[in-house]
């Protein structure tokens, strides 16, 4: 007897329809792929919930309270927590860094400490070159060993040029070799308008920077070496029976100020990198070309107060704020969460404006599995009043595996009707 298998006519019809649709979809997909190979590659389209607004770099443009008038040739103030520029004047004007150079000197030394190439207790012999270096001094003596810890205080608190050279020689062998290390770090940090010739800041035609570059350096030191930052709030240091005060007057004027470095030459004028921590916010200013010690302190404090009083920092996309849901095709799940690559994100906004902050997601569409965790699929713009405050990569938060053959075919059919 010949056995036959029968199905209800409605089921057979449904399967024929699905098979026909899958075949049509496959043919359309194959034809589209063949046609695409015959044409020049086109950029992947982006889908945005709103047109991309114009970018801004200074939050002063959005503040109801304008930045104060500052008596200095160049200055910049930033919110360290978010990294955003609040306001600036001549941020890329070429200036002499003077003793603000010693921030990079300390940064390279702190790197060496972190890499265990030197230790705080290590004794450093003082060369004739270090001893004879002019300008501000720690008063080290030749052939009399001094520890790295003492020399760091001599550089940061006393602004000692002799201490700077001694540390440069301890880390780099010679001051010239150490300057090479300084320039390598400057390039890595994106200090595009900076070149160092020495570890002290003594004048040299090729020893140049900008307040914008110095701000990048100061922020990097704060974030990369928090365990050593305490040196910058030290008010005095005694060495060789000589006590010298920190030249940063703001350490006495405002208890929230905990750094950072002063500088002065006839050509550079009076300069100051200052920073203060109030609550969970840190603001930093770089000021160059003031006419006196008092002016650089007063104007810097004016900028710090303006930054704290007129802006707020908002934390977004932490554990309490899940990412954005997005449709995934041909995957084992239908949706995936997308978010910034390194949450949480801090965004600085004019005071009272945090409720007006809007995220604008721009991503490739469609999203097709497989997707790996951390894979970038677009950008996330945070906007205020139609202005872009910052742009972050938009990445996949959880991996999505590719579905089986039948699941992929079903999604392929669905996409034809959407």
C-alpha positions as YAML, in Angstrom:
chain: A
units: angstrom
residues:
- id: 1
  name: UNK
  ca: [0.00, 0.00, 0.00]
- id: 2
  name: UNK
  ca: [1.29, 3.45, -0.86]
- id: 3
  name: UNK
  ca: [1.30, 5.79, 2.10]
- id: 4
  name: UNK
  ca: [0.56, 9.48, 1.54]
- id: 5
  name: UNK
  ca: [0.82, 12.43, 3.95]
- id: 6
  name: UNK
  ca: [-1.90, 15.04, 3.85]
- id: 7
  name: UNK
  ca: [-2.25, 18.47, 5.48]
- id: 8
  name: UNK
  ca: [-5.21, 20.70, 5.98]
- id: 9
  name: UNK
  ca: [-5.59, 22.89, 2.93]
- id: 10
  name: UNK
  ca: [-5.37, 26.10, 4.98]
- id: 11
  name: UNK
  ca: [-2.03, 25.09, 6.52]
- id: 12
  name: UNK
  ca: [-0.64, 24.07, 3.16]
- id: 13
  name: UNK
  ca: [-1.78, 27.33, 1.66]
- id: 14
  name: UNK
  ca: [-0.19, 29.34, 4.49]
- id: 15
  name: UNK
  ca: [3.11, 27.57, 4.12]
- id: 16
  name: UNK
  ca: [3.05, 28.09, 0.36]
- id: 17
  name: UNK
  ca: [2.45, 31.80, 0.92]
- id: 18
  name: UNK
  ca: [5.28, 32.03, 3.43]
- id: 19
  name: UNK
  ca: [7.62, 30.04, 1.18]
- id: 20
  name: UNK
  ca: [6.72, 32.26, -1.76]
- id: 21
  name: UNK
  ca: [7.28, 35.39, 0.31]
- id: 22
  name: UNK
  ca: [10.63, 34.12, 1.60]
- id: 23
  name: UNK
  ca: [11.68, 33.21, -1.96]
- id: 24
  name: UNK
  ca: [10.63, 36.64, -3.22]
- id: 25
  name: UNK
  ca: [12.49, 38.32, -0.38]
- id: 26
  name: UNK
  ca: [15.61, 36.27, -1.04]
- id: 27
  name: UNK
  ca: [15.44, 37.08, -4.76]
- id: 28
  name: UNK
  ca: [14.94, 40.77, -4.01]
- id: 29
  name: UNK
  ca: [17.77, 40.71, -1.50]
- id: 30
  name: UNK
  ca: [20.06, 38.91, -3.96]
- id: 31
  name: UNK
  ca: [19.14, 41.29, -6.77]
- id: 32
  name: UNK
  ca: [19.71, 44.31, -4.54]
- id: 33
  name: UNK
  ca: [23.07, 42.95, -3.41]
- id: 34
  name: UNK
  ca: [24.09, 42.29, -7.05]
- id: 35
  name: UNK
  ca: [23.00, 45.77, -8.07]
- id: 36
  name: UNK
  ca: [24.92, 47.30, -5.16]
- id: 37
  name: UNK
  ca: [28.09, 45.57, -6.31]
- id: 38
  name: UNK
  ca: [27.73, 47.28, -9.68]
- id: 39
  name: UNK
  ca: [27.51, 50.73, -8.10]
- id: 40
  name: UNK
  ca: [30.05, 52.78, -6.07]
- id: 41
  name: UNK
  ca: [29.67, 52.23, -2.33]
- id: 42
  name: UNK
  ca: [27.38, 54.76, -0.68]
- id: 43
  name: UNK
  ca: [27.70, 55.98, 2.91]
- id: 44
  name: UNK
  ca: [25.55, 54.21, 5.48]
- id: 45
  name: UNK
  ca: [22.43, 56.29, 6.11]
- id: 46
  name: UNK
  ca: [21.87, 57.66, 9.60]
- id: 47
  name: UNK
  ca: [18.50, 57.99, 11.25]
- id: 48
  name: UNK
  ca: [18.09, 60.90, 13.64]
- id: 49
  name: UNK
  ca: [15.14, 61.94, 15.75]
- id: 50
  name: UNK
  ca: [15.94, 65.57, 14.95]
- id: 51
  name: UNK
  ca: [18.22, 67.48, 12.56]
- id: 52
  name: UNK
  ca: [21.78, 67.73, 13.79]
- id: 53
  name: UNK
  ca: [22.07, 71.14, 15.48]
- id: 54
  name: UNK
  ca: [25.12, 73.36, 15.19]
- id: 55
  name: UNK
  ca: [27.85, 72.72, 17.75]
- id: 56
  name: UNK
  ca: [29.07, 75.11, 20.42]
- id: 57
  name: UNK
  ca: [32.29, 75.08, 22.39]
- id: 58
  name: UNK
  ca: [31.58, 77.65, 25.06]
- id: 59
  name: UNK
  ca: [28.69, 77.47, 27.49]
- id: 60
  name: UNK
  ca: [28.87, 81.22, 28.07]
- id: 61
  name: UNK
  ca: [26.83, 81.56, 24.87]
- id: 62
  name: UNK
  ca: [23.89, 79.85, 26.60]
- id: 63
  name: UNK
  ca: [24.21, 81.50, 30.01]
- id: 64
  name: UNK
  ca: [21.97, 84.35, 31.14]
- id: 65
  name: UNK
  ca: [24.95, 85.71, 33.09]
- id: 66
  name: UNK
  ca: [27.83, 86.61, 30.75]
- id: 67
  name: UNK
  ca: [31.42, 85.80, 31.57]
- id: 68
  name: UNK
  ca: [33.17, 88.53, 33.58]
- id: 69
  name: UNK
  ca: [35.63, 90.94, 32.03]
- id: 70
  name: UNK
  ca: [39.12, 89.66, 32.86]
- id: 71
  name: UNK
  ca: [42.30, 91.74, 33.01]
- id: 72
  name: UNK
  ca: [44.65, 89.28, 31.27]
- id: 73
  name: UNK
  ca: [45.93, 88.66, 27.76]
- id: 74
  name: UNK
  ca: [44.51, 85.12, 27.53]
- id: 75
  name: UNK
  ca: [42.39, 82.90, 29.73]
- id: 76
  name: UNK
  ca: [40.12, 79.87, 29.76]
- id: 77
  name: UNK
  ca: [37.81, 78.32, 32.35]
- id: 78
  name: UNK
  ca: [36.46, 74.78, 32.17]
- id: 79
  name: UNK
  ca: [34.36, 72.39, 34.20]
- id: 80
  name: UNK
  ca: [36.77, 69.54, 34.94]
- id: 81
  name: UNK
  ca: [33.94, 67.16, 35.85]
- id: 82
  name: UNK
  ca: [32.48, 67.29, 32.32]
- id: 83
  name: UNK
  ca: [35.51, 68.62, 30.44]
- id: 84
  name: UNK
  ca: [33.44, 71.40, 28.85]
- id: 85
  name: UNK
  ca: [34.71, 74.91, 28.21]
- id: 86
  name: UNK
  ca: [32.66, 77.51, 30.05]
- id: 87
  name: UNK
  ca: [34.31, 80.55, 28.49]
- id: 88
  name: UNK
  ca: [37.64, 81.73, 27.11]
- id: 89
  name: UNK
  ca: [39.50, 84.66, 25.59]
- id: 90
  name: UNK
  ca: [42.37, 84.13, 23.15]
- id: 91
  name: UNK
  ca: [42.59, 80.44, 24.09]
- id: 92
  name: UNK
  ca: [44.96, 79.60, 21.21]
- id: 93
  name: UNK
  ca: [47.15, 82.68, 21.38]
- id: 94
  name: UNK
  ca: [50.84, 81.77, 21.58]
- id: 95
  name: UNK
  ca: [52.30, 82.54, 25.01]
- id: 96
  name: UNK
  ca: [55.35, 81.76, 27.10]
- id: 97
  name: UNK
  ca: [54.38, 79.22, 29.76]
- id: 98
  name: UNK
  ca: [56.97, 80.48, 32.29]
- id: 99
  name: UNK
  ca: [56.80, 78.31, 35.43]
- id: 100
  name: UNK
  ca: [53.47, 76.81, 34.34]
- id: 101
  name: UNK
  ca: [55.90, 74.54, 32.46]
- id: 102
  name: UNK
  ca: [56.45, 72.78, 35.76]
- id: 103
  name: UNK
  ca: [52.97, 71.21, 35.50]
- id: 104
  name: UNK
  ca: [54.33, 69.10, 32.65]
- id: 105
  name: UNK
  ca: [57.56, 68.54, 34.56]
- id: 106
  name: UNK
  ca: [55.52, 67.14, 37.46]
- id: 107
  name: UNK
  ca: [53.29, 65.14, 35.10]
- id: 108
  name: UNK
  ca: [56.26, 63.31, 33.55]
- id: 109
  name: UNK
  ca: [57.76, 62.71, 37.02]
- id: 110
  name: UNK
  ca: [54.43, 61.34, 38.28]
- id: 111
  name: UNK
  ca: [54.33, 59.02, 35.26]
- id: 112
  name: UNK
  ca: [57.78, 57.74, 36.22]
- id: 113
  name: UNK
  ca: [56.60, 57.15, 39.79]
- id: 114
  name: UNK
  ca: [53.56, 55.24, 38.57]
- id: 115
  name: UNK
  ca: [55.77, 53.08, 36.33]
- id: 116
  name: UNK
  ca: [58.13, 52.36, 39.28]
- id: 117
  name: UNK
  ca: [61.09, 53.89, 37.44]
- id: 118
  name: UNK
  ca: [61.74, 56.10, 40.46]
- id: 119
  name: UNK
  ca: [60.47, 56.16, 44.05]
- id: 120
  name: UNK
  ca: [59.62, 58.96, 46.45]
- id: 121
  name: UNK
  ca: [62.36, 57.84, 48.85]
- id: 122
  name: UNK
  ca: [65.02, 57.62, 46.15]
- id: 123
  name: UNK
  ca: [67.95, 59.98, 46.67]
- id: 124
  name: UNK
  ca: [68.95, 62.16, 43.72]
- id: 125
  name: UNK
  ca: [72.47, 63.60, 43.40]
- id: 126
  name: UNK
  ca: [72.54, 67.29, 42.49]
- id: 127
  name: UNK
  ca: [74.57, 68.12, 39.39]
- id: 128
  name: UNK
  ca: [76.51, 71.30, 38.76]
- id: 129
  name: UNK
  ca: [73.98, 72.16, 36.03]
- id: 130
  name: UNK
  ca: [71.01, 71.87, 38.40]
- id: 131
  name: UNK
  ca: [72.76, 73.86, 41.12]
- id: 132
  name: UNK
  ca: [73.65, 76.72, 38.74]
- id: 133
  name: UNK
  ca: [70.17, 77.05, 37.18]
- id: 134
  name: UNK
  ca: [68.95, 80.60, 37.77]
- id: 135
  name: UNK
  ca: [65.59, 82.03, 38.75]
- id: 136
  name: UNK
  ca: [63.45, 80.78, 41.61]
- id: 137
  name: UNK
  ca: [65.25, 78.19, 43.70]
- id: 138
  name: UNK
  ca: [64.81, 75.41, 46.23]
- id: 139
  name: UNK
  ca: [68.45, 75.95, 47.30]
- id: 140
  name: UNK
  ca: [69.71, 72.44, 46.71]
- id: 141
  name: UNK
  ca: [73.46, 71.96, 46.99]
- id: 142
  name: UNK
  ca: [75.84, 70.10, 44.66]
- id: 143
  name: UNK
  ca: [76.78, 66.56, 45.61]
- id: 144
  name: UNK
  ca: [74.32, 66.67, 48.53]
- id: 145
  name: UNK
  ca: [71.63, 64.00, 47.87]
- id: 146
  name: UNK
  ca: [67.97, 65.00, 48.17]
- id: 147
  name: UNK
  ca: [64.95, 62.72, 47.88]
- id: 148
  name: UNK
  ca: [62.48, 62.70, 44.98]
- id: 149
  name: UNK
  ca: [59.73, 63.60, 47.45]
- id: 150
  name: UNK
  ca: [61.62, 66.71, 48.56]
- id: 151
  name: UNK
  ca: [62.37, 67.72, 44.99]
- id: 152
  name: UNK
  ca: [58.70, 67.41, 44.01]
- id: 153
  name: UNK
  ca: [57.80, 69.81, 46.83]
- id: 154
  name: UNK
  ca: [60.61, 72.08, 45.69]
- id: 155
  name: UNK
  ca: [59.13, 72.16, 42.17]
- id: 156
  name: UNK
  ca: [55.44, 72.51, 43.06]
- id: 157
  name: UNK
  ca: [55.47, 74.56, 46.28]
- id: 158
  name: UNK
  ca: [58.65, 76.61, 45.85]
- id: 159
  name: UNK
  ca: [58.72, 76.63, 42.02]
- id: 160
  name: UNK
  ca: [62.41, 75.78, 42.20]
- id: 161
  name: UNK
  ca: [64.20, 75.73, 38.86]
- id: 162
  name: UNK
  ca: [67.11, 73.85, 40.44]
- id: 163
  name: UNK
  ca: [64.72, 71.17, 41.70]
- id: 164
  name: UNK
  ca: [63.11, 70.92, 38.25]
- id: 165
  name: UNK
  ca: [66.46, 70.26, 36.56]
- id: 166
  name: UNK
  ca: [67.45, 67.73, 39.24]
- id: 167
  name: UNK
  ca: [64.23, 65.76, 38.69]
- id: 168
  name: UNK
  ca: [64.59, 66.02, 34.91]
- id: 169
  name: UNK
  ca: [68.07, 64.51, 35.14]
- id: 170
  name: UNK
  ca: [66.87, 61.78, 37.50]
- id: 171
  name: UNK
  ca: [64.11, 60.70, 35.08]
- id: 172
  name: UNK
  ca: [65.58, 61.52, 31.67]
- id: 173
  name: UNK
  ca: [69.33, 61.45, 32.22]
- id: 174
  name: UNK
  ca: [69.69, 65.00, 30.90]
- id: 175
  name: UNK
  ca: [67.35, 67.97, 30.83]
- id: 176
  name: UNK
  ca: [67.31, 67.84, 27.00]
- id: 177
  name: UNK
  ca: [66.22, 64.18, 27.04]
- id: 178
  name: UNK
  ca: [63.57, 65.01, 29.63]
- id: 179
  name: UNK
  ca: [62.26, 67.79, 27.37]
- id: 180
  name: UNK
  ca: [61.80, 65.14, 24.68]
- id: 181
  name: UNK
  ca: [59.63, 63.18, 27.10]
- id: 182
  name: UNK
  ca: [57.67, 66.35, 27.85]
- id: 183
  name: UNK
  ca: [56.98, 66.90, 24.15]
- id: 184
  name: UNK
  ca: [55.94, 63.29, 23.67]
- id: 185
  name: UNK
  ca: [53.36, 63.67, 26.44]
- id: 186
  name: UNK
  ca: [52.21, 67.00, 25.00]
- id: 187
  name: UNK
  ca: [51.56, 65.33, 21.64]
- id: 188
  name: UNK
  ca: [49.72, 62.43, 23.28]
- id: 189
  name: UNK
  ca: [47.49, 64.82, 25.22]
- id: 190
  name: UNK
  ca: [46.61, 66.79, 22.08]
- id: 191
  name: UNK
  ca: [48.56, 69.93, 23.02]
- id: 192
  name: UNK
  ca: [48.94, 70.89, 19.36]
- id: 193
  name: UNK
  ca: [50.31, 74.39, 19.96]
- id: 194
  name: UNK
  ca: [52.91, 73.53, 22.60]
- id: 195
  name: UNK
  ca: [56.66, 72.88, 22.48]
- id: 196
  name: UNK
  ca: [58.96, 72.51, 25.47]
- id: 197
  name: UNK
  ca: [62.68, 73.22, 25.49]
- id: 198
  name: UNK
  ca: [63.37, 72.81, 29.21]
- id: 199
  name: UNK
  ca: [61.90, 71.61, 32.51]
- id: 200
  name: UNK
  ca: [61.80, 75.03, 34.18]
- id: 201
  name: UNK
  ca: [60.01, 77.49, 31.93]
- id: 202
  name: UNK
  ca: [63.02, 79.77, 31.61]
- id: 203
  name: UNK
  ca: [62.60, 81.85, 28.41]
- id: 204
  name: UNK
  ca: [63.44, 80.30, 25.05]
- id: 205
  name: UNK
  ca: [62.03, 81.38, 21.64]
- id: 206
  name: UNK
  ca: [60.88, 77.82, 20.94]
- id: 207
  name: UNK
  ca: [59.37, 77.26, 24.40]
- id: 208
  name: UNK
  ca: [55.70, 78.06, 23.73]
- id: 209
  name: UNK
  ca: [52.14, 77.03, 24.58]
- id: 210
  name: UNK
  ca: [48.55, 78.31, 24.82]
- id: 211
  name: UNK
  ca: [46.10, 78.54, 27.70]
- id: 212
  name: UNK
  ca: [43.92, 75.94, 25.96]
- id: 213
  name: UNK
  ca: [46.81, 73.46, 25.85]
- id: 214
  name: UNK
  ca: [47.71, 74.16, 29.47]
- id: 215
  name: UNK
  ca: [44.11, 73.43, 30.46]
- id: 216
  name: UNK
  ca: [44.33, 70.02, 28.76]
- id: 217
  name: UNK
  ca: [47.54, 69.30, 30.66]
- id: 218
  name: UNK
  ca: [46.17, 70.42, 34.03]
- id: 219
  name: UNK
  ca: [43.03, 68.30, 33.63]
- id: 220
  name: UNK
  ca: [45.13, 65.29, 32.63]
- id: 221
  name: UNK
  ca: [47.30, 65.64, 35.73]
- id: 222
  name: UNK
  ca: [44.26, 65.92, 38.00]
- id: 223
  name: UNK
  ca: [42.61, 62.85, 36.50]
- id: 224
  name: UNK
  ca: [45.68, 60.68, 35.87]
- id: 225
  name: UNK
  ca: [47.51, 61.32, 39.16]
- id: 226
  name: UNK
  ca: [44.95, 62.00, 41.91]
- id: 227
  name: UNK
  ca: [47.22, 60.39, 44.52]
- id: 228
  name: UNK
  ca: [49.90, 63.04, 43.94]
- id: 229
  name: UNK
  ca: [47.62, 66.05, 43.57]
- id: 230
  name: UNK
  ca: [47.88, 66.87, 47.29]
- id: 231
  name: UNK
  ca: [51.22, 68.61, 46.65]
- id: 232
  name: UNK
  ca: [49.43, 71.48, 44.93]
- id: 233
  name: UNK
  ca: [47.52, 72.60, 48.02]
- id: 234
  name: UNK
  ca: [50.60, 72.57, 50.26]
- id: 235
  name: UNK
  ca: [51.07, 76.13, 51.52]
- id: 236
  name: UNK
  ca: [54.77, 76.05, 52.36]
- id: 237
  name: UNK
  ca: [57.88, 73.88, 52.31]
- id: 238
  name: UNK
  ca: [61.11, 74.05, 54.28]
- id: 239
  name: UNK
  ca: [64.37, 72.75, 52.85]
- id: 240
  name: UNK
  ca: [67.94, 73.50, 53.88]
- id: 241
  name: UNK
  ca: [66.49, 75.52, 56.79]
- id: 242
  name: UNK
  ca: [64.79, 77.87, 54.32]
- id: 243
  name: UNK
  ca: [60.97, 78.09, 54.41]
- id: 244
  name: UNK
  ca: [59.21, 79.33, 51.30]
- id: 245
  name: UNK
  ca: [55.44, 79.84, 50.87]
- id: 246
  name: UNK
  ca: [53.40, 78.65, 47.92]
- id: 247
  name: UNK
  ca: [53.02, 81.59, 45.50]
- id: 248
  name: UNK
  ca: [49.37, 80.74, 44.82]
- id: 249
  name: UNK
  ca: [47.55, 83.32, 46.95]
- id: 250
  name: UNK
  ca: [44.19, 81.65, 46.38]
- id: 251
  name: UNK
  ca: [45.15, 78.83, 48.76]
- id: 252
  name: UNK
  ca: [44.68, 81.36, 51.57]
- id: 253
  name: UNK
  ca: [41.79, 83.31, 50.00]
- id: 254
  name: UNK
  ca: [39.36, 80.43, 49.37]
- id: 255
  name: UNK
  ca: [39.30, 77.08, 51.23]
- id: 256
  name: UNK
  ca: [37.87, 75.28, 48.18]
- id: 257
  name: UNK
  ca: [40.98, 76.11, 46.11]
- id: 258
  name: UNK
  ca: [43.46, 73.22, 46.13]
- id: 259
  name: UNK
  ca: [45.89, 74.14, 43.35]
- id: 260
  name: UNK
  ca: [47.55, 74.65, 41.04]
- id: 261
  name: UNK
  ca: [50.62, 76.62, 39.76]
- id: 262
  name: UNK
  ca: [51.91, 80.14, 39.31]
- id: 263
  name: UNK
  ca: [54.29, 81.51, 36.70]
- id: 264
  name: UNK
  ca: [55.99, 84.78, 35.80]
- id: 265
  name: UNK
  ca: [58.50, 86.20, 33.37]
- id: 266
  name: UNK
  ca: [58.78, 89.71, 31.98]
- id: 267
  name: UNK
  ca: [57.47, 88.56, 28.59]
- id: 268
  name: UNK
  ca: [54.75, 86.22, 29.91]
- id: 269
  name: UNK
  ca: [53.48, 88.51, 32.65]
- id: 270
  name: UNK
  ca: [51.85, 86.99, 35.73]
- id: 271
  name: UNK
  ca: [50.21, 83.62, 35.07]
- id: 272
  name: UNK
  ca: [48.15, 81.22, 37.16]
- id: 273
  name: UNK
  ca: [46.49, 77.84, 36.76]
- id: 274
  name: UNK
  ca: [43.91, 77.62, 39.55]
- id: 275
  name: UNK
  ca: [41.35, 75.00, 40.48]
- id: 276
  name: UNK
  ca: [38.73, 74.54, 43.17]
- id: 277
  name: UNK
  ca: [36.52, 71.67, 44.30]
- id: 278
  name: UNK
  ca: [33.07, 72.51, 45.63]
- id: 279
  name: UNK
  ca: [30.84, 69.53, 46.30]
- id: 280
  name: UNK
  ca: [31.29, 67.09, 43.43]
- id: 281
  name: UNK
  ca: [32.24, 69.78, 40.90]
- id: 282
  name: UNK
  ca: [35.72, 70.93, 39.99]
- id: 283
  name: UNK
  ca: [36.35, 74.08, 37.95]
- id: 284
  name: UNK
  ca: [39.74, 75.05, 36.55]
- id: 285
  name: UNK
  ca: [41.05, 78.30, 35.07]
- id: 286
  name: UNK
  ca: [44.21, 79.13, 33.17]
- id: 287
  name: UNK
  ca: [45.12, 82.82, 33.08]
- id: 288
  name: UNK
  ca: [48.15, 84.39, 31.39]
- id: 289
  name: UNK
  ca: [49.47, 87.91, 31.02]
- id: 290
  name: UNK
  ca: [48.15, 89.67, 34.12]
- id: 291
  name: UNK
  ca: [50.01, 92.75, 35.37]
- id: 292
  name: UNK
  ca: [50.63, 91.65, 38.98]
- id: 293
  name: UNK
  ca: [50.41, 88.81, 41.48]
- id: 294
  name: UNK
  ca: [47.30, 90.37, 43.01]
- id: 295
  name: UNK
  ca: [45.58, 90.73, 39.63]
- id: 296
  name: UNK
  ca: [46.18, 87.14, 38.56]
- id: 297
  name: UNK
  ca: [44.73, 85.89, 41.85]
- id: 298
  name: UNK
  ca: [41.72, 88.21, 41.85]
- id: 299
  name: UNK
  ca: [40.81, 87.57, 38.22]
- id: 300
  name: UNK
  ca: [41.23, 83.82, 38.57]
- id: 301
  name: UNK
  ca: [38.93, 83.74, 41.60]
- id: 302
  name: UNK
  ca: [36.42, 85.83, 39.68]
- id: 303
  name: UNK
  ca: [36.32, 83.16, 36.95]
- id: 304
  name: UNK
  ca: [36.09, 80.29, 39.45]
- id: 305
  name: UNK
  ca: [33.16, 81.90, 41.25]
- id: 306
  name: UNK
  ca: [31.36, 82.66, 37.97]
- id: 307
  name: UNK
  ca: [31.77, 79.04, 36.87]
- id: 308
  name: UNK
  ca: [30.42, 77.59, 40.10]
- id: 309
  name: UNK
  ca: [27.57, 80.06, 40.55]
- id: 310
  name: UNK
  ca: [26.10, 79.99, 37.05]
- id: 311
  name: UNK
  ca: [26.41, 76.36, 35.92]
- id: 312
  name: UNK
  ca: [25.42, 72.88, 37.06]
- id: 313
  name: UNK
  ca: [26.90, 69.51, 36.15]
- id: 314
  name: UNK
  ca: [24.35, 66.79, 35.40]
- id: 315
  name: UNK
  ca: [25.09, 63.05, 35.48]
- id: 316
  name: UNK
  ca: [23.40, 61.02, 32.75]
- id: 317
  name: UNK
  ca: [23.17, 57.32, 31.83]
- id: 318
  name: UNK
  ca: [24.31, 55.87, 35.13]
- id: 319
  name: UNK
  ca: [22.89, 52.62, 36.52]
- id: 320
  name: UNK
  ca: [19.54, 54.28, 37.23]
- id: 321
  name: UNK
  ca: [19.12, 55.47, 33.64]
- id: 322
  name: UNK
  ca: [18.95, 52.58, 31.16]
- id: 323
  name: UNK
  ca: [19.98, 53.02, 27.55]
- id: 324
  name: UNK
  ca: [17.81, 53.53, 24.48]
- id: 325
  name: UNK
  ca: [15.83, 50.58, 23.08]
- id: 326
  name: UNK
  ca: [16.42, 49.80, 19.40]
- id: 327
  name: UNK
  ca: [14.95, 47.16, 17.05]
- id: 328
  name: UNK
  ca: [17.33, 44.38, 15.99]
- id: 329
  name: UNK
  ca: [16.76, 42.29, 12.88]
- id: 330
  name: UNK
  ca: [17.81, 38.67, 12.35]
- id: 331
  name: UNK
  ca: [18.85, 38.29, 15.98]
- id: 332
  name: UNK
  ca: [17.91, 36.01, 18.88]
- id: 333
  name: UNK
  ca: [16.13, 38.99, 20.51]
- id: 334
  name: UNK
  ca: [14.04, 41.75, 18.95]
- id: 335
  name: UNK
  ca: [15.47, 44.75, 20.85]
- id: 336
  name: UNK
  ca: [18.81, 45.85, 22.22]
- id: 337
  name: UNK
  ca: [19.78, 48.69, 24.52]
- id: 338
  name: UNK
  ca: [22.11, 51.34, 23.16]
- id: 339
  name: UNK
  ca: [24.01, 53.87, 25.26]
- id: 340
  name: UNK
  ca: [27.23, 55.89, 25.58]
- id: 341
  name: UNK
  ca: [30.52, 54.00, 25.50]
- id: 342
  name: UNK
  ca: [31.70, 55.11, 28.95]
- id: 343
  name: UNK
  ca: [28.77, 55.89, 31.25]
- id: 344
  name: UNK
  ca: [28.02, 57.85, 33.26]
- id: 345
  name: UNK
  ca: [28.30, 61.09, 31.28]
- id: 346
  name: UNK
  ca: [28.63, 64.44, 33.01]
- id: 347
  name: UNK
  ca: [27.19, 67.42, 31.14]
- id: 348
  name: UNK
  ca: [27.50, 71.03, 32.27]
- id: 349
  name: UNK
  ca: [24.55, 73.34, 31.62]
- id: 350
  name: UNK
  ca: [23.59, 76.86, 32.70]
- id: 351
  name: UNK
  ca: [21.99, 76.79, 36.13]
- id: 352
  name: UNK
  ca: [18.29, 75.86, 36.01]
- id: 353
  name: UNK
  ca: [18.53, 74.42, 32.48]
- id: 354
  name: UNK
  ca: [19.10, 70.74, 33.28]
- id: 355
  name: UNK
  ca: [15.45, 69.90, 32.52]
- id: 356
  name: UNK
  ca: [15.85, 71.27, 28.98]
- id: 357
  name: UNK
  ca: [18.69, 68.91, 28.09]
- id: 358
  name: UNK
  ca: [17.72, 66.60, 25.19]
- id: 359
  name: UNK
  ca: [19.43, 63.47, 23.82]
- id: 360
  name: UNK
  ca: [19.48, 63.08, 20.03]
- id: 361
  name: UNK
  ca: [20.42, 59.59, 18.82]
- id: 362
  name: UNK
  ca: [21.88, 59.19, 15.35]
- id: 363
  name: UNK
  ca: [22.39, 55.56, 14.33]
- id: 364
  name: UNK
  ca: [22.63, 53.24, 11.39]
- id: 365
  name: UNK
  ca: [19.35, 51.62, 10.40]
- id: 366
  name: UNK
  ca: [18.56, 48.77, 10.23]
- id: 367
  name: UNK
  ca: [20.53, 47.11, 13.02]
- id: 368
  name: UNK
  ca: [21.26, 43.56, 11.88]
- id: 369
  name: UNK
  ca: [22.64, 40.81, 14.14]
- id: 370
  name: UNK
  ca: [25.18, 39.70, 15.15]
- id: 371
  name: UNK
  ca: [26.04, 42.68, 17.37]
- id: 372
  name: UNK
  ca: [28.91, 42.67, 19.85]
- id: 373
  name: UNK
  ca: [28.91, 44.41, 23.21]
- id: 374
  name: UNK
  ca: [30.58, 47.81, 22.85]
- id: 375
  name: UNK
  ca: [30.10, 47.93, 19.07]
- id: 376
  name: UNK
  ca: [29.54, 51.51, 17.91]
- id: 377
  name: UNK
  ca: [26.37, 51.93, 15.87]
- id: 378
  name: UNK
  ca: [26.01, 55.70, 15.89]
- id: 379
  name: UNK
  ca: [26.38, 58.81, 18.04]
- id: 380
  name: UNK
  ca: [24.50, 60.36, 20.92]
- id: 381
  name: UNK
  ca: [24.25, 64.14, 20.91]
- id: 382
  name: UNK
  ca: [23.25, 66.02, 24.05]
- id: 383
  name: UNK
  ca: [21.62, 69.29, 23.07]
- id: 384
  name: UNK
  ca: [20.32, 72.40, 24.81]
- id: 385
  name: UNK
  ca: [18.30, 75.11, 23.08]
- id: 386
  name: UNK
  ca: [19.19, 73.58, 19.73]
- id: 387
  name: UNK
  ca: [22.92, 73.61, 20.43]
- id: 388
  name: UNK
  ca: [25.11, 70.53, 20.74]
- id: 389
  name: UNK
  ca: [26.86, 70.46, 24.12]
- id: 390
  name: UNK
  ca: [28.70, 67.20, 23.52]
- id: 391
  name: UNK
  ca: [28.70, 64.14, 21.27]
- id: 392
  name: UNK
  ca: [29.35, 60.61, 22.53]
- id: 393
  name: UNK
  ca: [29.68, 57.28, 20.69]
- id: 394
  name: UNK
  ca: [26.46, 55.24, 20.78]
- id: 395
  name: UNK
  ca: [27.31, 51.59, 21.43]
- id: 396
  name: UNK
  ca: [25.58, 48.25, 21.93]
- id: 397
  name: UNK
  ca: [25.24, 47.49, 25.66]
- id: 398
  name: UNK
  ca: [24.63, 43.72, 25.35]
- id: 399
  name: UNK
  ca: [25.70, 41.30, 22.62]
- id: 400
  name: UNK
  ca: [23.04, 39.94, 20.25]
- id: 401
  name: UNK
  ca: [23.65, 36.62, 18.51]
- id: 402
  name: UNK
  ca: [22.46, 35.84, 15.01]
- id: 403
  name: UNK
  ca: [19.18, 33.94, 14.80]
- id: 404
  name: UNK
  ca: [18.76, 30.59, 13.05]
- id: 405
  name: UNK
  ca: [17.87, 30.28, 9.37]
- id: 406
  name: UNK
  ca: [14.10, 30.30, 9.83]
- id: 407
  name: UNK
  ca: [14.24, 33.26, 12.26]
- id: 408
  name: UNK
  ca: [16.35, 35.26, 9.82]
- id: 409
  name: UNK
  ca: [13.95, 34.49, 6.98]
- id: 410
  name: UNK
  ca: [10.93, 35.60, 9.02]
- id: 411
  name: UNK
  ca: [12.66, 38.92, 9.81]
- id: 412
  name: UNK
  ca: [13.62, 39.31, 6.17]
- id: 413
  name: UNK
  ca: [9.95, 39.00, 5.21]
- id: 414
  name: UNK
  ca: [8.84, 41.41, 7.95]
- id: 415
  name: UNK
  ca: [11.29, 44.05, 6.75]
- id: 416
  name: UNK
  ca: [9.71, 43.96, 3.30]
- id: 417
  name: UNK
  ca: [6.43, 45.19, 4.77]
- id: 418
  name: UNK
  ca: [7.83, 47.90, 7.09]
...
